[in-house]
């Protein structure tokens, strides 16, 4: 199997390295031999044909200009393969900017502009290397997925513990999962209690409690306690393996982005060639044909646009935004459908106390003080939300004694002489059926029941905490960024997803979505319009790959980051908006550099066509145009006064 590291050894990479070495050697020789140039009978502007003629006539052997040998090597070893590839594309009807660059290489050789030709070779091969690097992401995602899963499982047989490969796990095997290990197969807990983080797989934002009888999924991260499970499925049939299969499918159907340079080059290249032929036909002077092509060399496309992109990538990095696929900067402004995952994207991915419903004999502040005092000694997933709510209300916690936490029954303890119990609705009804009538109706989210001295005191309700700026961000997408459709797609339960949609103002809602369903939905939406998908879980990886542009939140999952086109390092919606503006600004500046440069080149081509510019003068004129195009492109690295509009 060829890995992504091995994939870098492409012909384009070799040509790019060869070009760099050749140009470097030329510069060294140029300065080293500059003082002795008069020794040679050939100047730097002497044509190769003239050199051959002089050698044939017995003139000095160094007449082929020693210092140009590295450039000749670049043009022969690198230029010929590239020109051949471009000729094949031409035969297939592909008329891009790189085709004009290929003609420029041939023209440069005919005009003895070896350095210019070598630079074009470097630009073409270097651009191909960058493209190859960007496209390699999908295979690296699969590699990251495979590397994340444990290769070893701990099988229990009586008192013995044996390490086996995950492929050797059979249905019914008893396996031990150590603290913080990744579950190797789908199974059922048979011994122990603790929590597991399944958020990257299911979209559930909470650490899920696990006791005997609980279901566990491959790929979930175990908490602080060891768990013993019974394997219910083979490794190849478990949930994580299914996600890998979906990822392979999404990799094969990844959308192709047509680059800005290709779009402009498809118009510019035929026009430039037509002007060159017309100039030749009307004047009968082939020099005019060459002069037009020299000044038509698409450096504003080949240099101006990449410089703008690199400058924008630099600006994004300073804003804690990592651009993994440069092509998205050219396309993000054209996206019209935004698709959001829920957990960790529009929410913080952590529970918050949203309601405290007390019985008749109690008030909220007293109950919260007592419960938070007890929960401050617990490691239950909801404990931190209760303690945080007490801190927000500036409540002083009380002393606690006789703390007991029994899996499945809840937390108990004595707080300032009162016996406090925090348990589930199910356990409460089992233990106190006569008090069930006092409970409020079941709502979405999570909940727990509080008893004080064996009397019903309150119901605490929890939701995934919504980001403070989610609603503002969503509501500015349509008027400010011209999005036609905003969607919420989550693996979480219907009640949770609809609650969030109401909070932030999203109309199109999809819940309980598996990675396979997310992938299919994103594919269908991408067929209708360019899409942006934002997510942060492993279950989002296939959808991130299938969307026109995939944006990952945070550094919680290396797999999600690998499958995304951009990564928002600090998980902020403000940074997503900045990415939109950086992309839109990049496209404007790139168009200024490219279109402006091409317009000046067209004027120059007309002058060259009428014989007012020689090939050498055309080359100098083109260099001046290039300088202005590059200077304008560098503006993209300079941050404007504001990069956000909400």
C-alpha positions as CSV (number, residue, x, y, z in Angstrom):
1,X,0.0,0.0,0.0
2,X,1.3,3.4,-0.9
3,X,1.2,5.8,2.0
4,X,0.7,9.5,1.8
5,X,4.3,10.0,2.6
6,X,5.4,7.9,-0.3
7,X,3.0,9.7,-2.6
8,X,5.1,12.8,-2.4
9,X,7.8,11.2,-4.7
10,X,6.0,12.3,-7.9
11,X,7.6,13.4,-11.1
12,X,6.4,17.0,-10.4
13,X,8.3,16.9,-7.1
14,X,11.5,15.7,-8.8
15,X,11.1,18.4,-11.5
16,X,10.5,21.1,-9.0
17,X,13.6,20.1,-7.0
18,X,15.6,19.9,-10.2
19,X,14.4,23.4,-11.2
20,X,15.4,24.9,-7.9
21,X,18.9,23.3,-8.1
22,X,19.3,24.3,-11.7
23,X,18.3,27.9,-11.1
24,X,20.5,28.0,-8.0
25,X,23.5,26.6,-9.9
26,X,23.0,29.2,-12.6
27,X,23.0,32.1,-10.2
28,X,26.1,30.8,-8.5
29,X,27.9,30.4,-11.8
30,X,26.6,33.7,-13.0
31,X,28.1,35.7,-10.2
32,X,31.2,33.5,-10.0
33,X,32.0,33.9,-13.7
34,X,30.6,37.3,-14.2
35,X,34.0,39.0,-14.1
36,X,35.3,36.6,-16.8
37,X,32.3,36.6,-19.2
38,X,34.5,38.2,-21.9
39,X,36.4,34.9,-22.1
40,X,33.4,33.3,-23.8
41,X,32.6,33.9,-27.4
42,X,28.9,33.5,-26.6
43,X,26.9,36.1,-24.7
44,X,23.9,35.1,-22.6
45,X,21.6,36.2,-25.4
46,X,23.3,33.9,-28.0
47,X,20.9,31.3,-29.4
48,X,21.5,27.6,-29.0
49,X,21.6,27.3,-32.9
50,X,24.3,29.9,-33.0
51,X,26.3,28.1,-30.4
52,X,26.1,24.8,-32.3
53,X,27.2,26.7,-35.5
54,X,30.2,28.2,-33.6
55,X,31.2,24.8,-32.2
56,X,30.8,23.3,-35.7
57,X,33.1,26.0,-37.0
58,X,35.7,25.0,-34.5
59,X,35.3,27.9,-32.2
60,X,36.1,27.8,-28.5
61,X,34.4,24.9,-26.7
62,X,33.0,27.1,-24.0
63,X,30.9,29.0,-26.5
64,X,27.8,27.1,-25.3
65,X,27.9,29.4,-22.2
66,X,29.0,27.3,-19.2
67,X,26.8,29.2,-16.8
68,X,23.7,28.3,-18.8
69,X,24.2,24.6,-18.7
70,X,22.1,24.1,-15.5
71,X,19.3,26.0,-17.1
72,X,19.5,23.9,-20.2
73,X,19.4,20.8,-18.0
74,X,16.3,22.1,-16.3
75,X,14.6,22.7,-19.7
76,X,15.6,19.3,-21.1
77,X,14.9,17.1,-18.0
78,X,12.0,19.1,-16.6
79,X,10.6,21.2,-19.4
80,X,10.3,18.4,-22.0
81,X,8.1,16.2,-19.7
82,X,5.9,19.2,-18.7
83,X,5.5,20.3,-22.3
84,X,4.6,16.8,-23.3
85,X,1.9,16.6,-20.6
86,X,0.5,20.0,-21.7
87,X,0.5,18.8,-25.3
88,X,-1.6,15.8,-24.2
89,X,-4.0,18.2,-22.4
90,X,-4.2,20.3,-25.5
91,X,-5.2,17.3,-27.6
92,X,-7.9,16.5,-25.1
93,X,-9.3,20.1,-25.4
94,X,-8.1,21.4,-22.1
95,X,-7.1,25.0,-22.7
96,X,-5.9,26.3,-19.3
97,X,-3.4,28.9,-18.2
98,X,-0.7,26.2,-17.9
99,X,-1.1,25.4,-21.6
100,X,0.0,29.0,-22.4
101,X,2.9,28.5,-19.9
102,X,3.9,25.4,-21.9
103,X,4.0,27.5,-25.1
104,X,6.0,30.1,-23.2
105,X,8.6,27.4,-22.3
106,X,9.0,26.5,-25.9
107,X,9.1,30.2,-26.9
108,X,11.7,30.9,-24.2
109,X,14.0,28.2,-25.6
110,X,13.6,29.6,-29.1
111,X,14.4,33.1,-27.8
112,X,17.3,31.8,-25.7
113,X,15.5,33.0,-22.6
114,X,16.7,30.0,-20.6
115,X,16.2,31.6,-17.2
116,X,12.7,32.6,-18.0
117,X,11.9,29.2,-19.3
118,X,13.3,27.5,-16.2
119,X,11.3,29.8,-13.9
120,X,8.1,28.7,-15.8
121,X,9.1,25.1,-15.4
122,X,9.5,25.7,-11.6
123,X,6.2,27.4,-11.4
124,X,4.3,24.7,-13.2
125,X,5.9,21.8,-11.3
126,X,5.7,23.6,-7.9
127,X,2.0,24.3,-8.5
128,X,1.5,20.7,-9.3
129,X,3.2,19.6,-6.1
130,X,1.0,21.9,-4.0
131,X,-2.1,20.5,-5.8
132,X,-0.9,16.9,-5.1
133,X,-0.3,17.7,-1.5
134,X,-3.8,19.1,-1.1
135,X,-5.5,16.2,-2.8
136,X,-3.6,13.6,-0.6
137,X,-5.7,14.6,2.4
138,X,-8.4,11.9,1.9
139,X,-6.0,9.0,2.0
140,X,-4.3,10.5,5.1
141,X,-7.7,10.6,6.8
142,X,-8.0,6.8,6.3
143,X,-4.6,6.3,7.6
144,X,-5.4,8.4,10.7
145,X,-8.6,6.5,11.2
146,X,-6.8,3.2,11.1
147,X,-4.0,4.4,13.4
148,X,-6.5,5.6,16.0
149,X,-8.0,2.2,16.6
150,X,-6.2,-0.1,19.0
151,X,-4.5,-3.1,17.4
152,X,-4.6,-5.1,20.6
153,X,-7.5,-6.2,22.9
154,X,-7.2,-7.6,26.4
155,X,-9.1,-10.9,26.6
156,X,-10.1,-12.3,29.9
157,X,-10.3,-16.0,30.6
158,X,-10.9,-16.7,34.2
159,X,-8.2,-14.9,36.1
160,X,-5.9,-14.8,33.1
161,X,-5.5,-11.7,30.8
162,X,-4.2,-12.3,27.3
163,X,-3.4,-9.6,24.7
164,X,-4.7,-10.5,21.3
165,X,-5.1,-8.6,18.0
166,X,-8.4,-7.0,17.4
167,X,-8.9,-9.3,14.4
168,X,-8.7,-12.3,16.8
169,X,-11.7,-11.0,18.9
170,X,-14.7,-13.4,18.6
171,X,-18.3,-12.7,19.4
172,X,-18.8,-13.6,23.1
173,X,-15.2,-12.9,24.2
174,X,-14.8,-11.1,27.5
175,X,-12.5,-8.1,27.1
176,X,-11.0,-5.6,29.6
177,X,-10.9,-2.0,28.6
178,X,-8.4,0.0,30.7
179,X,-8.9,3.6,31.7
180,X,-8.6,6.1,28.8
181,X,-8.3,3.2,26.2
182,X,-10.4,3.2,23.0
183,X,-13.0,0.5,22.9
184,X,-12.0,-2.1,20.2
185,X,-15.4,-3.6,19.3
186,X,-19.1,-3.1,19.9
187,X,-20.1,-4.9,23.1
188,X,-22.0,-4.9,26.4
189,X,-20.6,-4.0,29.9
190,X,-20.6,-7.1,32.2
191,X,-18.5,-5.7,35.0
192,X,-17.5,-2.3,36.3
193,X,-19.0,1.2,36.0
194,X,-17.7,4.5,34.6
195,X,-18.2,6.8,31.7
196,X,-17.3,6.8,28.0
197,X,-16.9,9.7,25.5
198,X,-19.0,8.8,22.4
199,X,-19.5,12.3,21.2
200,X,-17.3,12.0,18.2
201,X,-19.3,8.9,17.1
202,X,-22.9,9.7,17.9
203,X,-23.1,13.5,18.4
204,X,-24.3,13.1,22.0
205,X,-22.5,15.9,23.9
206,X,-22.3,14.2,27.3
207,X,-20.0,11.6,28.8
208,X,-22.2,8.6,28.9
209,X,-22.5,6.6,32.1
210,X,-21.8,2.9,31.7
211,X,-22.9,0.2,34.2
212,X,-23.5,-3.5,33.8
213,X,-25.8,-4.1,30.8
214,X,-24.8,-0.8,29.0
215,X,-24.0,-0.9,25.3
216,X,-20.5,0.3,24.2
217,X,-19.3,1.2,20.7
218,X,-16.0,0.7,19.1
219,X,-14.1,4.0,18.8
220,X,-15.5,5.4,22.1
221,X,-13.0,6.6,24.7
222,X,-13.2,5.0,28.1
223,X,-13.1,7.2,31.2
224,X,-11.2,6.8,34.5
225,X,-12.5,3.3,35.4
226,X,-11.7,0.0,33.8
227,X,-14.7,-1.8,32.2
228,X,-15.2,-5.4,31.4
229,X,-17.3,-6.0,28.2
230,X,-18.6,-8.9,26.2
231,X,-17.9,-8.6,22.5
232,X,-21.2,-8.5,20.5
233,X,-19.6,-7.9,17.1
234,X,-16.4,-8.7,15.3
235,X,-14.0,-5.7,14.8
236,X,-14.8,-5.6,11.0
237,X,-18.6,-5.3,11.8
238,X,-18.3,-2.8,14.6
239,X,-19.3,0.9,14.4
240,X,-15.9,2.3,13.9
241,X,-15.2,0.0,11.0
242,X,-18.4,1.1,9.4
243,X,-17.3,4.7,9.6
244,X,-14.1,3.8,7.9
245,X,-16.1,2.2,5.0
246,X,-18.2,5.4,4.7
247,X,-15.0,7.5,4.7
248,X,-13.6,5.4,1.8
249,X,-16.8,6.0,-0.1
250,X,-16.7,9.8,0.5
251,X,-13.0,9.9,-0.6
252,X,-13.9,8.4,-4.0
253,X,-16.6,11.1,-4.6
254,X,-14.8,14.2,-3.3
255,X,-16.0,17.3,-5.2
256,X,-13.4,18.8,-7.6
257,X,-12.9,22.5,-7.3
258,X,-12.1,24.4,-10.5
259,X,-9.3,26.8,-9.7
260,X,-9.6,30.5,-10.4
261,X,-6.4,30.4,-12.6
262,X,-7.9,27.6,-14.7
263,X,-11.1,29.6,-15.2
264,X,-9.3,32.7,-16.3
265,X,-6.7,30.8,-18.3
266,X,-9.4,29.0,-20.3
267,X,-10.3,32.5,-21.7
268,X,-6.9,34.1,-21.7
269,X,-4.8,31.4,-23.4
270,X,-6.8,31.0,-26.6
271,X,-7.1,34.8,-26.9
272,X,-3.3,35.3,-26.5
273,X,-2.5,32.6,-29.0
274,X,-5.1,34.1,-31.5
275,X,-3.4,37.5,-31.2
276,X,0.0,36.0,-31.8
277,X,-1.1,34.2,-34.9
278,X,-3.0,37.2,-36.2
279,X,0.2,39.4,-35.7
280,X,2.3,36.8,-37.6
281,X,-0.3,36.4,-40.4
282,X,-0.8,40.1,-41.0
283,X,2.9,41.0,-40.8
284,X,4.5,37.9,-42.1
285,X,7.1,38.3,-39.3
286,X,7.5,35.3,-37.0
287,X,9.3,37.6,-34.5
288,X,6.0,39.3,-33.8
289,X,4.5,36.0,-33.0
290,X,7.2,35.3,-30.5
291,X,7.0,38.8,-29.0
292,X,3.3,38.5,-28.4
293,X,3.7,35.1,-26.7
294,X,6.6,36.4,-24.5
295,X,4.5,39.3,-23.2
296,X,1.5,36.9,-23.0
297,X,3.2,34.6,-20.5
298,X,0.5,34.3,-17.8
299,X,2.6,35.2,-14.8
300,X,-0.2,37.2,-13.2
301,X,-2.1,33.8,-13.2
302,X,0.9,31.6,-12.4
303,X,2.4,33.9,-9.8
304,X,-0.1,36.6,-8.8
305,X,-2.9,34.2,-7.7
306,X,-0.6,31.8,-5.8
307,X,1.1,34.7,-4.0
308,X,-2.4,36.0,-3.0
309,X,-3.4,32.6,-1.8
310,X,-0.1,32.2,0.2
311,X,-0.6,35.7,1.7
312,X,-4.2,34.8,2.7
313,X,-3.1,31.5,4.3
314,X,-0.5,33.5,6.3
315,X,-3.2,35.9,7.4
316,X,-5.5,33.1,8.4
317,X,-2.8,31.3,10.4
318,X,-2.3,34.5,12.4
319,X,-6.0,34.4,13.1
320,X,-5.8,30.8,14.4
321,X,-7.3,29.3,11.2
322,X,-5.3,26.6,9.5
323,X,-6.0,26.3,5.7
324,X,-5.3,22.7,4.6
325,X,-6.7,23.1,1.1
326,X,-5.8,26.4,-0.5
327,X,-8.4,26.0,-3.2
328,X,-11.2,26.7,-0.8
329,X,-10.2,30.4,-0.5
330,X,-11.2,30.8,-4.2
331,X,-14.6,29.1,-3.7
332,X,-15.9,29.8,-0.2
333,X,-17.6,33.0,-1.3
334,X,-19.6,31.1,-3.9
335,X,-21.1,28.6,-1.3
336,X,-24.8,28.9,-0.9
337,X,-25.7,26.1,1.6
338,X,-24.3,26.0,5.1
339,X,-24.6,22.7,7.0
340,X,-23.9,22.6,10.7
341,X,-23.3,19.7,13.1
342,X,-24.7,20.4,16.5
343,X,-22.4,19.2,19.3
344,X,-19.2,21.3,19.6
345,X,-20.1,23.4,16.6
346,X,-23.2,25.5,17.5
347,X,-22.9,24.2,21.1
348,X,-20.0,23.9,23.5
349,X,-20.4,20.2,23.7
350,X,-20.9,20.3,27.5
351,X,-24.1,20.1,29.6
352,X,-25.5,23.2,31.3
353,X,-28.3,23.4,33.9
354,X,-31.3,24.9,32.1
355,X,-34.1,24.4,34.6
356,X,-34.5,23.6,38.3
357,X,-38.1,22.7,39.0
358,X,-38.8,22.5,42.8
359,X,-41.4,20.8,44.8
360,X,-43.9,23.0,46.8
361,X,-41.9,23.0,50.0
362,X,-38.5,24.1,48.5
363,X,-37.0,27.0,46.8
364,X,-34.5,27.0,43.9
365,X,-31.6,28.6,45.8
366,X,-31.7,26.3,48.8
367,X,-32.0,23.1,46.6
368,X,-29.1,24.3,44.3
369,X,-26.9,25.0,47.3
370,X,-27.5,21.5,48.8
371,X,-27.1,19.6,45.5
372,X,-24.0,21.5,44.3
373,X,-22.4,20.9,47.7
374,X,-22.9,17.2,47.3
375,X,-22.0,17.1,43.6
376,X,-18.7,18.9,44.1
377,X,-17.4,15.5,45.4
378,X,-18.7,13.6,42.3
379,X,-17.2,12.9,38.9
380,X,-20.5,12.3,37.3
381,X,-20.8,14.0,33.8
382,X,-23.6,16.3,35.1
383,X,-21.8,17.3,38.4
384,X,-19.7,20.1,36.8
385,X,-22.8,21.7,35.3
386,X,-24.5,21.8,38.7
387,X,-21.5,23.2,40.5
388,X,-21.0,25.8,37.7
389,X,-24.6,26.9,38.1
390,X,-24.1,27.4,41.8
391,X,-20.9,29.4,41.2
392,X,-22.8,31.6,38.7
393,X,-25.4,32.3,41.3
394,X,-22.6,33.1,43.9
395,X,-23.8,30.4,46.2
396,X,-21.6,29.2,49.1
397,X,-21.1,25.5,49.2
398,X,-21.7,23.6,52.5
399,X,-19.9,20.8,54.2
400,X,-20.7,17.2,53.2
401,X,-20.3,13.9,55.1
402,X,-21.1,10.2,54.5
403,X,-20.9,10.5,50.7
404,X,-21.9,7.4,48.8
405,X,-22.1,6.9,45.0
406,X,-23.6,3.5,43.9
407,X,-23.7,2.9,40.1
408,X,-27.2,2.9,38.9
409,X,-28.6,4.4,42.1
410,X,-27.1,7.8,42.2
411,X,-25.3,10.0,44.7
412,X,-26.1,10.3,48.4
413,X,-24.7,12.3,51.3
414,X,-25.3,14.3,54.4
415,X,-25.2,18.1,53.8
416,X,-25.6,20.3,57.0
417,X,-27.7,17.6,58.7
418,X,-29.9,16.9,55.7
419,X,-29.8,13.6,53.8
420,X,-29.5,14.4,50.1
421,X,-30.0,12.0,47.2
422,X,-29.5,12.7,43.5
423,X,-30.8,9.9,41.2
424,X,-32.5,9.2,37.9
425,X,-36.3,9.4,37.2
426,X,-36.4,5.6,36.6
427,X,-34.7,4.7,39.9
428,X,-36.8,7.3,41.8
429,X,-40.1,5.8,40.4
430,X,-38.9,2.3,41.4
431,X,-38.0,3.4,44.9
432,X,-40.8,5.9,45.5
433,X,-43.8,5.0,43.3
434,X,-46.2,7.0,45.4
435,X,-44.2,10.2,44.8
436,X,-44.0,9.8,41.0
437,X,-47.1,12.1,40.6
438,X,-45.1,15.0,41.8
439,X,-42.6,14.8,38.9
440,X,-42.8,17.3,36.0
441,X,-43.4,15.9,32.5
442,X,-40.5,14.3,30.7
443,X,-38.7,16.9,28.6
444,X,-35.8,16.8,26.1
445,X,-32.2,16.7,27.3
446,X,-31.0,15.0,30.5
447,X,-32.4,15.2,34.0
448,X,-31.9,14.1,37.5
449,X,-34.2,13.9,40.6
450,X,-33.3,15.4,44.0
451,X,-34.6,14.0,47.3
452,X,-34.1,15.7,50.6
453,X,-34.7,13.5,53.6
454,X,-36.4,10.9,51.3
455,X,-38.9,13.5,50.1
456,X,-39.1,14.7,46.5
457,X,-37.4,18.2,46.3
458,X,-36.7,19.1,42.7
459,X,-36.0,18.0,39.1
460,X,-32.9,19.3,37.4
461,X,-32.9,19.5,33.6
462,X,-29.9,19.8,31.4
463,X,-29.1,20.7,27.8
464,X,-26.1,21.0,25.7
465,X,-24.9,24.5,26.2
466,X,-25.5,26.7,23.2
467,X,-22.7,29.0,22.1
468,X,-23.5,32.6,23.0
469,X,-23.0,33.8,19.4
470,X,-24.7,31.0,17.5
471,X,-28.0,32.8,16.9
472,X,-26.3,36.0,15.7
473,X,-23.9,34.1,13.4
474,X,-26.7,32.0,11.8
475,X,-28.9,35.0,11.2
476,X,-26.2,37.0,9.5
477,X,-25.3,34.3,6.9
478,X,-28.2,35.1,4.5
479,X,-28.0,38.9,4.3
480,X,-24.2,39.2,4.6
481,X,-22.8,36.1,2.9
482,X,-25.7,35.3,0.5
483,X,-26.4,31.8,1.9
484,X,-29.7,30.5,0.6
485,X,-30.1,27.5,2.9
486,X,-28.9,26.8,6.5
487,X,-29.2,23.2,7.8
488,X,-28.7,21.5,11.2
489,X,-27.6,17.9,10.8
490,X,-26.9,15.9,14.0
491,X,-26.6,12.4,15.3
492,X,-28.3,13.5,18.5
493,X,-31.9,13.0,19.5
494,X,-34.8,14.8,18.0
495,X,-35.7,16.8,21.1
496,X,-32.1,18.1,21.5
497,X,-31.7,19.0,17.9
498,X,-35.0,20.8,17.6
499,X,-34.4,22.7,20.8
500,X,-31.1,24.0,19.4
501,X,-32.7,24.8,16.1
502,X,-35.3,27.0,17.8
503,X,-32.6,28.7,19.9
504,X,-30.5,29.7,16.9
505,X,-33.1,30.1,14.2
506,X,-32.4,27.2,11.8
507,X,-35.4,25.9,9.8
508,X,-34.0,22.8,8.1
509,X,-33.4,20.2,10.8
510,X,-32.2,16.6,10.5
511,X,-31.7,14.5,13.7
512,X,-30.5,11.0,14.7
513,X,-28.3,11.0,11.6
514,X,-25.6,8.2,11.2
515,X,-22.4,9.0,9.4
516,X,-23.8,7.2,6.4
517,X,-26.9,9.3,6.4
518,X,-24.9,12.5,6.9
519,X,-22.8,11.6,3.9
520,X,-25.7,10.9,1.6
521,X,-27.5,14.2,2.7
522,X,-24.3,16.3,2.1
523,X,-23.8,14.7,-1.3
524,X,-27.3,15.5,-2.4
525,X,-27.0,19.1,-1.2
526,X,-23.7,19.5,-2.9
527,X,-25.2,18.5,-6.2
528,X,-27.7,21.3,-5.9
529,X,-25.3,24.0,-4.7
530,X,-21.8,24.6,-3.3
531,X,-21.8,23.6,0.4
532,X,-20.0,24.5,3.6
533,X,-20.1,21.8,6.3
534,X,-19.0,22.6,9.9
535,X,-18.4,19.7,12.4
536,X,-16.0,18.5,15.0
537,X,-16.5,14.7,15.5
538,X,-15.2,11.6,13.9
539,X,-18.8,11.0,12.7
540,X,-18.5,14.2,10.7
541,X,-15.3,13.2,8.8
542,X,-17.1,11.6,5.8
543,X,-19.5,14.6,5.5
544,X,-16.6,17.1,5.8
545,X,-14.9,15.3,2.9
546,X,-18.1,15.2,0.7
547,X,-19.0,18.9,1.1
548,X,-17.5,21.5,-1.3
549,X,-15.7,22.9,1.7
550,X,-15.3,21.2,5.1
551,X,-14.5,23.2,8.2
552,X,-13.5,21.4,11.4
553,X,-13.7,22.9,14.9
554,X,-10.9,22.6,17.3
555,X,-8.1,20.1,17.8
556,X,-10.2,17.4,19.5
557,X,-9.9,14.9,16.6
558,X,-6.9,14.6,14.4
559,X,-9.2,12.6,12.0
560,X,-11.7,15.4,11.6
561,X,-8.8,17.9,11.1
562,X,-7.3,15.7,8.4
563,X,-10.6,15.3,6.5
564,X,-11.4,19.1,6.6
565,X,-10.2,21.8,4.3
566,X,-9.8,24.3,7.1
567,X,-9.5,23.9,10.9
568,X,-10.7,26.6,13.4
569,X,-8.2,26.1,16.2
570,X,-10.0,27.8,19.0
571,X,-13.6,26.6,18.1
572,X,-15.0,30.1,17.6
573,X,-17.8,31.0,15.2
574,X,-16.2,34.4,14.9
575,X,-13.2,32.7,13.3
576,X,-15.5,31.0,10.8
577,X,-16.8,34.4,9.8
578,X,-13.2,35.6,9.5
579,X,-12.5,32.7,7.2
580,X,-15.4,33.7,5.0
581,X,-14.1,37.2,4.8
582,X,-10.5,36.1,4.2
583,X,-11.7,33.9,1.3
584,X,-13.8,36.7,-0.3
585,X,-11.0,39.2,0.1
586,X,-8.5,36.8,-1.3
587,X,-10.6,36.3,-4.4
588,X,-11.0,40.1,-5.0
589,X,-7.3,40.7,-4.6
590,X,-6.4,37.7,-6.8
591,X,-8.8,38.9,-9.5
592,X,-7.3,42.4,-9.3
593,X,-3.8,40.9,-9.8
594,X,-4.7,38.4,-12.4
595,X,-7.3,40.4,-14.5
596,X,-5.3,43.6,-14.1
597,X,-2.1,41.9,-15.2
598,X,-3.8,40.2,-18.1
599,X,-5.3,43.5,-19.3
600,X,-1.9,45.2,-19.3
601,X,-0.5,42.1,-21.0
602,X,-3.2,42.4,-23.7
603,X,-2.3,46.0,-24.3
604,X,1.4,44.9,-24.5
605,X,0.4,42.1,-26.9
606,X,-1.3,44.6,-29.2
607,X,1.8,46.8,-29.2
608,X,4.0,43.7,-29.9
609,X,1.6,42.6,-32.7
610,X,2.1,46.0,-34.4
611,X,5.9,45.7,-34.1
612,X,6.4,48.3,-31.4
613,X,7.8,45.8,-28.9
614,X,10.5,43.3,-29.6
615,X,10.6,40.0,-27.8
616,X,13.3,41.3,-25.3
617,X,11.3,44.5,-24.7
618,X,8.1,42.4,-24.3
619,X,9.9,40.2,-21.7
620,X,10.9,43.4,-19.8
621,X,7.4,44.8,-20.0
622,X,6.0,41.5,-18.7
623,X,8.4,41.5,-15.8
624,X,7.2,45.0,-14.8
625,X,3.6,43.8,-15.0
626,X,4.5,40.8,-12.9
627,X,6.1,43.1,-10.2
628,X,2.9,45.1,-9.9
629,X,0.7,42.0,-9.8
630,X,2.8,40.5,-7.0
631,X,2.9,43.7,-5.0
632,X,-0.8,43.9,-5.2
633,X,-1.1,40.2,-4.3
634,X,1.0,40.7,-1.1
635,X,-1.7,43.0,0.2
636,X,-3.7,39.9,1.1
637,X,-1.3,39.2,4.0
638,X,-2.1,42.6,5.6
639,X,-5.0,42.4,8.0
640,X,-7.8,44.9,7.3
641,X,-9.4,46.9,10.1
642,X,-12.1,44.2,10.6
643,X,-12.5,40.7,9.4
644,X,-16.0,40.1,10.7
645,X,-19.4,41.7,10.2
646,X,-21.6,40.2,12.9
